[in-house]
Amino acid sequence: MIKESIFRLYDIRGKYPNEINEKLVYEIALSLVKMFGKGKTIVLGYDCRNSSPNFYELIKRVFEEQKINIFDLGFCSSPMTTYFLNVKKADGVVMITASHNPKEYNGIKVFDKNGFGVSGENVEKFFKKVDLVPVVSKRTRNDLDYFKTTKYHEEYSNFLIKFFNVNKKIKIVVDCSNGAVGPIWRILKNKLKTKGVEVVLINDAPDGNFSAHGPNPVIDGVTEQIKKEIIKTKSNLGLVFDGDGDRVVILDDKGEKVRAEFVWRLLNIDKNAIRKTVFTVVDEFMFKILKLSFFDEEKRLYFLSKVGHIFLRKIMKENKADIGVEGSGHYYFKDFYYSDSGLVAGLKIISCFSELPYRLSDFVFLMPESHKIEEINLKIESKDVFLEKFEEKLKMNGFEISKIDGISAWKNNFWCNIRKSNTENIVRVNMEKSKK
């Protein structure tokens, strides 16, 4: 039987072939036809996962049979679909990807004509229940045909270079994680060379097995390879992308990860200064410290969001915010259709770094210090009861409480947030404490 949890708040995602496979994707494609309506134009793309070409061929066939017009991107990154959705003024996007999940996963991201994510739960409303029987098809073409560079990569690269401007020679290492951004970076490497930036590429060949390391750049151990390469090549900084290219993690000249909040601070030295920012509740602590330390006198505006792109982008657009930031490596930009792009973020970051009179590690050293624990996931059956009791305890101990997403609590130099998972009997706990 179908596992209902694959229809998630943000997308559709599960393990292949037991939770999501060709039979299920065929039915999902029919559901998408009902949702979008015949005659609409949909941007269709897929990442490099081993099952993605099969899903792509199925969805493409169903759309053609059901009179859905396809703008066929083929192999691409998720942000590429956002770009072409807007350029071609299409009616939506269907992107086959499981983003940063391990290789055994696959899924589908759906976006409406405004670029807003359509939840898997909404797609499920149009879904005809079927018995999930594992059916694995054989590809009809050579693998390399599916993962080739196309004219669309070139067009997208020409668009991306507009976000880039440096005033000194820089050397960077880029880890494409064997994902969807490799072909784009091969093009950008030559473009950046003419502007004085040397790019060292690693793991740029698309590989559905993610042979070098997993496609999630925030997992422990993933950045060890690029750290060695940064030190070996004496590079100024490094970029690590996730599987579908919507996330990026930044490393300094010592190969150490740079917190998303500090990346945001770096982006604020740009001559086109950022005036409005949206950040999520789990990143609230350091943003408030940075705000108090640097920006009060500039009267900048800030907005808090629930975790998840559906919520963050809505708040960004409502307030015409310039940037949105999630600590997991998502950076959203007003000048990229209020959407996230690891490549747009990376190019902007390199440009801003070129304005610094010192190393990136020196910049990080100047930032406020704090200790942040890795997110804790607790299995809880009665999540609402647990949160109520937790809130009572916090109030009894004099904590300041806010409830934008779960419960956030402040006291002196300590902060915590605890919130419910949307799909599991889990509560997620984040805590942070500054050293002053």
N, C-alpha and C positions, 0 to 999 in steps of 0.2 A: 504493500500500500504506500501511497505518497506520504512523505513526511511533511506535515503542514508547515513546519518551521522554516522550510526553504523559501517560503513566501514571506520575506522579511520587510521591515519598515522601510529600508532603503533600496532593496533590490531583490532578485531571486538568486539563491546561491546554495549549493550543496555538493556532496562528494559524488564523483563520477565513478562507475555508472549506477550505483545503488540508490542514490538520492536524486540525481538528475541525469537523464540520458536522452538518447534520440527520440524515443517514444514520447517522453514527457515534453521535450522541446517542440515536437510537432504540435502537440495540443496547446502549448503556450503560444506558438505562432498563430494558431487559429484564434486564440483569445485576444492577441494583440490586434488582429484584423478587426475584430468586433469593437475593441476599445478605440482604435484610431479612426476607423471607418474607411470604406473602399474609396479609392481615388486620391488618398492622401499621399504625400511624398515623405518617405522615411529614410534617414541616414542609417546605413547598416555597416557595422564594422565588427572586427574580432581581434582578440589578442593571440599570443603564440602557444596557448595551452594545447596539449595533444588532442583534446576532444573539440577544440574550437572550430576547426574547418568543417567537421561533420555537422555541428549545430548551425554554422553559417549556411551550408548548402541546403539544409532543411528549411530554415527560415526564409531564405531567398526563394526557394521553390514555392512555398506556401504563399508568400507575398505576391509573387508573379501570378500564380493561379487565381488568387483572390483579388486581383486588380489593385494592389498596393504599388505605387510607384517607388522605386528604390534608387537612392543615390548611393551607389556601391563603393564604399571606401576600401573594402577588403581588409587586409592586415593593417592595424593602426593602433594608436594609443587612445585612451578614453578622451583626453582633452582635444585630440584631433576631431572627434565627432562633434564636440561643442563648437569648434571653429567653423566647420562646414555646415552645421545646422544653421548658424547665423548668416554665413556668407550666401548660402543657397536658399535661405528663408524657407526651410523645410518645416514639416509639421511635427517632427519628432525624431528621436534617436533610439535605435536598438543596438546596444553594444554587448557583444558576447565576451564576458570576462569574469574572473573571480578575484580581480584586483590583486591584493597582497596575500591572499590565502595560499596555502601549500599546493603543490602540483596536482594532488588528487582531487582538487575542487574545480568546479566551473560554475558559471552563472550567467545572468543577463541583467544589464542595467538598462532602464528605460527612462527617457526624458521626453517631456512635452515640448510644444513649439517654442515655449519661453525658456527652455533649457532647465526647467525644474524637474527634479527626480520624481518619477512615478513609483510609488511603493509597490513591492511585490504583492502586498495585501490587496491593492486596488486591481492589479492584474488578475488576481485569484477570483475576483468577483465575476469575471467573464469566463472562468475556467470550467471546462467539463471534466468531472472527476473520472480518472482512468486507473486501471490497475497498473502499477509500475513494474514492468518486466524488463530486466536488463537486456538491452539490444544494442550491440556495438557494431557499427557499420565500418566498412573499409573505405578509405579515401580513394577517390577516382584519379587523383593526380599525384605527382611527386610532391613530397612535403615542401621542398624548397619553392615550389610554385605558389604555395599558400603564404609564404612569409617573405616575399620579395619586396624590394623598395619600388615605389610607384611615383607617378607624377604628383600625387597628392602629398607625399612626404616633402617633395621639393617646394610645392606651393605653401605648405604649412611652415616650412623652414624660413621661407622668404618673409612670411608674416612675423615669425618669432624674432627675427633679427632686429626688428624695429624696437624691441624692448632692451636692446643692448647698446651700451656706450661706455668705453673705457678710455682712460687717459694715461695708462702706463702698461708696460709689459707684465703679463701674468702667466703663470703656469698652473693648470688645474688637472685633477684626475677625476674622471667621470666613470662611475660604475653603473652600467645599464642593467645589471642584474639578469642578463639573458632575456629581458622582457621586450616590451613594445617600443621603447625609445631608442634602441640601437640604430636603426636606419636613419632616424632624424639626426642623431648626434654625429653620424658619419658625414652627413651633409654640413651640419653646423661647424664641425671641426675645421673644414676648409674655409668657411666663411669667417670664423673667428681668427684664423691664422693671419688673414690679411689685416686684421685690426690689432695685432700684437699679442694675441692670446694663444698660448700653446696648450693643446688639449691632449691628454693621455687617456685613451679609451681602454677600459677593461670590461670583459663580459658583454660585449656589444652584439654578439651573434644571438639571434632569437633561438630559444631552446625551451621547449615545453617541459623538460625535466628540471629546468633551473639548476644545471649541473654545478655551477660555481658555489651557489648558496641559495637559500630560499628567497622568494620575491617580496618579503616584508623587511624593509630596511631598519625597522626599530627593534627587531629581535636580537637578543644577545648573540654575539659572534659574527653577525653578518658583515660588520664593517672592519673586521680584522684584516682582510685582504687589501682593501683600499687604504687602510692606515699604513700598512707596510709600503705600499706603492707611493703614497704621499711623502713619506720620510725618505724613501730610496731616491725619488726623483726631485726632492727638495721643492715640492710644489707649494703654492700659496694656500690652496684649499681643495676640498673634494666634495663631490656630489654623488649621492646614491639614490637611485630611483626604485620605485616599486614595480610590480609586474605590468600594470597598465599605464603607468606614467603620470598618474594624478598626484603622487606624493613624492617628496624629495627630502632627504636628510642631508644636512650640511656638516662638514668636518673642517676643522681649522688646520693650520700648517703642522700641527703635532699629531694630526689624525684623530683628534678628540671631537665627539659630537657637540654641535652648538645647539643649545636649547632654542626652540621655536620662538620664545619670547625675545631672545637676544637677536635672532635673525630679524624679527620685526623691528627691533631697535636699529639694526643696521640699515634696514630699508628706509628708515626715517631720515637718513642723512642725504637722501636723494634730493636733487634741486626741486623736483616736483613733489614737495613735502606732503606726506600723508596726513589728512585732516581728520578722518573718521575711521575707526577700527571696530570690528566685531570679533570677540573671542569667546570661547566656550567656558562654562563654569569650572571645568577641570583644569583650566589654565589661568584661572582668575588671580591666584596669589601673586605670581611674579609680575603679571601685567599691572596690577595695582601698585606694586613696589616701584616698577619702572615709571609708571605714570606720575607717582608722587616725586620720584627722584629727578625726572627730566622734563616733564611736559606740562605741569600745572600752569606755569607761567605762560605757556603758549595756547592755553584754553582749547586744547584738542578735545574731541568728543569720543566717547567709548560706549559700546553696547555689549551686553552679555547675552549669550545664546545657550540654548540647550545643546547637548552634544549631537552632532549629525548634520550633514550638508543640507538636508531639507529645511532645518530650522535656521541654520546660520545664514544661508543664502537669502532666505526670505527677509530676515532682519537687515541684511546688507542692502538689499534692493529697496526696501521700505524707507531706509534712512540715507540712501545714496552713499553708503560707506565706501571708502577707497580700498580697504583691505579687510579680509577675514582670515583668522589664524586658528588652526587646531594644532595642539602639541604633537600629534601623530605624524606631522609632516605635510598637512594640507594647507596650502596658501591660496586664498581666493582674491581676485582682483577685479575692481570695477572696470578697468580697461581690458579685461578678458571676459566680458559678458557676465560679470559677477560670478564667475566659475573658478574652479581650482585647476591649476596646471603646474606640475613639477618643473617643466621646462621654462615657463614664463617666470616662475619664482627663481629658478637657478640663474637665468640670464640677468634678472634684475639684481640679484645678490652679488654676482660677479661685478656688475657695473658699480654698485654701491661700495663694494670692497675697494675698487680702484681709487676711491676718494679718500681712503684711510691713509694717514701718514705712518702707520705702523702695521705690524702683523695682525692677522685675525685672532691669534691666540692672545695677543696683548689687548685687543678690543674686548674679548671675553673676560680677561682678568679684571678689567675695569668695571664689569657689571656687578650688581649686588649678589651676595652669596646666600644660598639657602640649601636645605637638604630636602629632596623630594623622593618619597618612596615609590617603587614601582606599583602600579595599580593592583589592588587585591580584589579577587573575586570570591565572594562567600556564597555557598549554596544555601538558600533560605526558602522554605516552603511558603511561609506567611510573610511575604515581603512588606505589605502595608503595615501589619502589626509591628514588625521589626523596626520600620522607619519611625513609627509613632513613638515607640519606647526610646529609640535613639534620640529623637528630638527632645523628649521630656528630660532626659539625662543632660543634654547639652544646655538646655535652658536653666536647669537647676544649678549648673556650674558656671553660669554667667556668660555663656557664649552669645555672640551676636548671630542671628539666624537669617538666612534668605532661602527662598524655595523656588528658584527659577527652574532648576532641574534637580529633582531630589532635594536634599538638604545640604546647604553650605553653611559652615560655621566658622566664625573668627573669634580669637581671643589673644590679645597681645601680639606676639609674633608667630602664632600657630594658626593654621587653617586646615579644614578638611571638607570633603564633599562625599556624600554617599547617595547613590541613586540606583533605581531599579533597571535591570536589563529589560529590553523590549521583547526578547524572544525566549529567555530562560528563567528558571527559578534562581536567579543570581542577583545579588546586590554588589555594586562596584564601589570600592573605597579608594579615595585618593587623599593623601596627606602631605603637608609641606610645612617647613619651619625655617624662618630666616635666622641668620646668625646674630642679628642685632635686634 
